[in-house]
Amino acid sequence: MADTNTEVAHTATDVATAHGADMAHGAEAGGASMPQLDPSTYSNQIFWLLVTLVVIYFVLSRIALPRIAAVLAERSGTITNDIAAAEELKLKATEAEATYNKALADARAEAARIVADTKAQIQSDLDVEIAKADEVIAAKTAEGAKAIDEIRANAVASVEEVAKDTAGAIVAALGGTADQAVIDAEVAEQMKG
């Protein structure tokens, strides 16, 4: 049994020594630690690099880039449509503003016309009423003047009567005799002025 243990130990030592030698040989060759730097694998690496690049090219050109181009085209179309719609809405807003301004100007003109017509109608009615009032005032003035003239005439006649009576009474009080015709003539002379 001791021989078996010794044999196993020698075998393990031989394996470790062989493995260490392979490792040292691989390190000297430059392939064991970094296989991509081993010149013996360059052709294989170049082949798979080209295969990978071709696959990536076909995946990008046939699948990914057309989808991206479609999304970009859709976005561009949406932006173009939105800009066109905005321009159309801007034109409609400008037209609506022009229509509003025209309607406002028309309304102001109509209001000014109505005000002018109303003023003219009021002035016409006022002129008619003033003419009627002037006629009434003229008639009342004529009536008043006629009444004043009558009152004046009555007053003058009354004053003349009083003056004649007073003159006759004064002449009689002074002791004289007065002829009524002479007193009437003198009072009439004095009343004329």
C-alpha positions in Angstrom: 0.0 0.0 0.0 2.9 2.2 0.6 4.0 1.6 -2.9 0.6 2.6 -4.2 0.8 5.9 -2.4 4.2 6.6 -3.6 3.2 5.8 -7.1 0.2 8.1 -7.0 2.4 10.9 -5.6 4.9 10.4 -8.4 2.2 10.4 -11.0 0.7 13.6 -9.6 4.2 15.2 -9.7 4.7 14.1 -13.3 1.4 15.5 -14.4 2.0 18.8 -12.6 5.5 19.0 -14.2 4.1 18.2 -17.7 1.3 20.8 -17.3 3.8 23.4 -16.1 5.9 22.7 -19.2 2.9 23.0 -21.5 2.1 26.3 -19.9 5.6 27.6 -20.3 5.6 26.5 -23.9 2.2 28.2 -24.5 3.4 31.4 -22.9 6.5 31.4 -25.1 4.3 30.9 -28.2 2.0 33.7 -27.1 -1.2 31.7 -27.5 -2.2 30.3 -24.2 -2.7 33.5 -22.3 -4.4 35.5 -25.1 -5.6 33.4 -28.1 -6.6 36.4 -30.2 -2.9 37.5 -30.3 -1.8 34.1 -31.5 -0.8 34.5 -35.2 -1.8 30.9 -36.0 -5.5 32.0 -35.3 -5.4 35.2 -37.4 -7.0 33.6 -40.5 -9.8 32.1 -38.5 -10.4 35.4 -36.7 -10.4 37.4 -40.0 -12.9 34.9 -41.5 -15.3 35.3 -38.5 -14.8 39.1 -38.5 -15.8 39.3 -42.1 -18.8 36.9 -41.5 -19.9 39.0 -38.6 -19.5 42.3 -40.5 -21.5 40.9 -43.4 -24.2 39.7 -41.1 -24.3 43.1 -39.3 -24.4 44.9 -42.7 -27.3 42.8 -43.9 -29.2 43.1 -40.6 -28.7 46.8 -40.6 -29.3 47.4 -44.3 -32.3 45.0 -44.6 -34.0 45.3 -41.1 -32.8 48.1 -38.8 -32.1 50.9 -41.3 -35.3 50.6 -43.3 -37.3 50.7 -40.0 -35.3 53.8 -38.9 -35.8 55.4 -42.3 -39.6 54.6 -42.2 -39.8 56.2 -38.7 -37.8 59.2 -39.9 -40.0 59.5 -43.0 -43.1 59.2 -40.9 -41.8 61.9 -38.6 -40.9 64.1 -41.5 -44.3 63.6 -43.0 -46.0 64.4 -39.7 -43.9 67.5 -39.2 -44.6 68.6 -42.8 -48.3 67.9 -42.4 -48.4 69.8 -39.1 -46.5 72.7 -40.6 -49.0 72.8 -43.6 -51.9 72.6 -41.2 -50.5 75.4 -39.1 -50.0 77.5 -42.2 -53.6 76.7 -43.3 -54.9 77.6 -39.8 -52.8 80.8 -39.9 -54.3 81.7 -43.2 -57.8 81.0 -41.9 -57.1 83.1 -38.8 -55.9 85.9 -41.0 -59.0 85.6 -43.1 -61.2 85.5 -40.0 -59.4 88.5 -38.6 -60.0 90.4 -41.8 -63.6 89.4 -41.9 -64.0 90.5 -38.2 -62.3 93.8 -39.0 -64.6 94.3 -42.0 -67.7 93.4 -40.0 -66.6 95.7 -37.2 -66.0 98.6 -39.7 -69.4 97.9 -41.3 -71.1 97.9 -37.9 -69.4 101.2 -37.0 -70.4 102.7 -40.3 -74.0 101.5 -39.8 -74.1 102.8 -36.3 -72.8 106.2 -37.5 -75.4 106.2 -40.3 -78.2 105.4 -37.8 -76.9 108.1 -35.4 -76.8 110.6 -38.3 -80.3 109.6 -39.4 -81.6 109.8 -35.9 -80.0 113.2 -35.4 -81.5 114.4 -38.7 -85.0 113.1 -37.7 -84.8 114.6 -34.3 -83.6 117.9 -35.8 -86.5 117.8 -38.3 -89.0 117.1 -35.6 -87.4 119.8 -33.4 -87.6 122.3 -36.3 -91.3 121.4 -36.8 -92.0 121.8 -33.1 -90.0 125.0 -32.9 -92.0 126.4 -35.9 -95.3 125.4 -34.2 -94.1 126.9 -31.0 -93.1 130.1 -32.8 -96.5 130.3 -34.4 -98.2 129.7 -31.1 -95.9 132.3 -29.5 -96.5 134.8 -32.3 -100.3 134.3 -32.0 -100.1 134.7 -28.2 -97.8 137.7 -28.7 -100.3 139.2 -31.2 -103.1 138.5 -28.8 -101.1 140.0 -25.9 -100.2 143.0 -28.0 -103.8 143.4 -29.0 -104.9 143.1 -25.4 -102.2 145.6 -24.3 -103.3 148.0 -27.1 -106.9 147.7 -25.9 -105.8 148.2 -22.3 -103.7 151.1 -23.3 -106.5 152.6 -25.3 -108.9 152.0 -22.4 -106.3 153.5 -20.1 -105.7 156.5 -22.3 -109.5 157.0 -22.6 -109.8 156.6 -18.8 -106.9 159.0 -18.2 -108.5 161.5 -20.7 -111.8 161.2 -18.9 -110.2 161.6 -15.5 -108.1 164.5 -16.9 -111.2 166.2 -18.3 -113.1 165.7 -15.1 -110.1 166.9 -13.0 -109.5 169.9 -15.2 -113.2 170.8 -15.0 -113.1 170.4 -11.2 -110.0 172.5 -10.9 -111.4 175.3 -13.0 -114.6 175.2 -11.0 -112.7 175.2 -7.7 -110.7 178.2 -8.8 -114.0 180.0 -9.3 -114.1 180.0 -13.0 -116.5 178.7 -15.5 -115.2 176.2 -17.9 -116.5 175.5 -21.2 -116.5 171.7 -21.6 -115.4 172.0 -25.3 -112.4 174.1 -24.3 -111.4 171.7 -21.6 -111.7 168.7 -24.0 -109.6 170.5 -26.6 -106.9 171.4 -24.0 -106.8 167.9 -22.5 -106.6 166.4 -26.1 -103.7 168.8 -26.9 -101.8 167.8 -23.8 -102.4 164.1 -24.4 -100.9 164.2 -27.9 -97.8 165.4 -26.5 
